Amino acid sequence: MIEIKDVRKKFNDHLVLDSLSLNIQTGSTCVIIGRSGCGKSVLLKHIVGLLNPDSGRVLVDGKQVSALSERELNFLRSKVSMVFQAGALFDSMTVAENVGFSLIEHTHIGQKELLERVEESLCLVGLCGVGNLMPSELSGGMKKRVALARAICIKPEVILYDEPTTGVDPITADSINNLILSLHDKLKVTSVVVTHDMKSAYQVADRIAMMYNGKIIFEGTASEIQESKDAVVHQFINGLSKGPITETIDNFRY
Amino acid sequence: MMLDKFFVSLGNRVMSFLYFCGGLANLAGQTVYLVFKPPYKWERIIEQSKKAGFDSFPIVSMVALFIGFIFALQTAYFMQRIGSEIYIASMVALSIVRELGPVITALVVAGRVGASITAELGSMQVTEQIDALETLATNPIKYLVVPRFLAVSLMLPLLTVYANAIGILGSYLICVLKLGISSTMYMTVTFESIFFKDLFTGLFKSWIFGMVIALVSCYEGFNVKGGAEGVGKATTNSVVISFIMIIAADCLFTALFYFILP
C-alpha cells in the first residue's frame, strides 16, 4: 500500500504540494489527474524517492521513503518501477541493454537468461525482436513501450506511469492503455498513472484522484467523478475553457 | 533604487558562487568516496579513457607541435641577439615540461572532453535519463561520474607526457632544420636541462587539472536546467570555469612547488 500523508513540497517560493494526502491500495490502479504543471509528476517522484517532501510522509509498504538508507532505497526501487513521460531511454545503449539494465547492473544472471527476460518483457509490450535497435530508431510510441518493458523486466510490485499517453497518436494511446490494463491483470501490480488524458483515465482506473492547487480535491471511481458536482472537477473532466480553474488564472493574469 | 539593485545582484552572484563551490565540493567528496567503493566496472573506465585519452591524440599532437614551433622561434628571436642559440633547447624543454605541456594539454582536454561530458550529461539530465538511472537503483555518480573522473585524471598526465615529447620535437625541427643547431647538441642540452622534479611537478599539476576538468564538467552537466538552451549554457560554463580553475590551480601549485621543491 502507498500512503501519502500531509506532503508539502515547495520549489523556491512556489508551493507545489500543499498538505496532500492520498492512499493507494495494493493491486489497484490509481489515476492522478490534473492540469499540466500542477505537480502530478512531482508527487510520483516522491513515491520512488527521487524527491523528498519538505514535510509530511510518503510510505510504501509501511516504510517512510525519505527515511530509507541508500541500500533500503535501492531495494524499494527494485520493487517500484517508473515509466517516464518521454521514456528516458539511455540513448547510448541498444533497446535490449536498456530493458535489461537493472538485471545487468544488479544481478549475476547468465547471458541466455538475460536475453530471455529482455525478449519476454519486449514481447509483453508487443515489441518482439527490436532488441538490437537504438532508441533513436524508435517512434515516440515505441519508446514509451520500451520504457514500459524496462520497467516490467525487474518484475516490480508497483509501476508508476508519468503521462503514458501524452504525445502519441490516439491508436497508440489506446494500445498503451490496453497494455497498462493487461500488465495489471497479468503481473498483479499496483499501478499509479499520472495523466490529463480523461479517456485514458476512465479506461484504466480503479480509482481517480484529482489534483488542484497542490491538494487532492476529489477521489473516487470513474463513474463517481463523472457524477461529481464540484465545479473544478466538472470543468477539468469535460475540458471546458470557462470555469473556476481558468477564472483563477485569468484573475491572476489581469 | 540603483544601489538596491546593485547589492541584490551582487548578493545573488555571491550566493550562486557559494552554491557552486558547495555543490562541487559535495560532488568531489562523493566521487572520491565512490572511487574506492566496489564494484568496479572496468569496461566503462576503459571506454571513457579511450574517449578522453586516445581520441584526443590528434588535436594534442597538432597543438603541441605548433607550440614547439612557436616557442622555438620566439626564443630564437632573443637568443640570436646574444649569440646563445643553443640555450633555446633548454629553455624550450623546461618551459614545455614544467608549464606549457600540462597547461596547454589541460586546456585542450577541457575544451574537447569537458565540453562533451557536460553536453552528454546535460542532455541526460533534461531527458530524465539521470532520474531513470536512480529509479533503476543505480547511483548516477558511481555510474556516470566515477568512470569519467578516473579516465580524465589518469589520461591527462599521459597526454601531457606525449604533448611534452611532441612540443620538444617541434622545437627540435625548427632548431635543427632552420637555425642550424646540430641534432646531437640539441638532444644533449635538452636532456641535461630536464630533471625528474621538472617532469614530476608538470605531471602532478596535470593530474590535478584532470580532476578539475572531470568534476566541473560533470557538475555542470548534472545541474542543467531547461532544454537545449540550458545544455548550451552549461557547456559554455563548464569550459569557462574549467579554464579559470586550471589557471588558478596552476598558479597555486607552481608557487607551492617553487617553495617546497626549489
Interface residues (C-beta under 8 A of the other chain):
Chain A: K45 V48 G49 L50 E70 L73 N74 F75 R77 S78 V80 S81 M82 F84 Q85 A86 A88 L89 F90 D91 F101 S102 E105 H106 R150 I154
Chain B: M124 T127 E128 Q129 D131 A132 L133 E134 T135 L136 A137 T138 N139 Y143
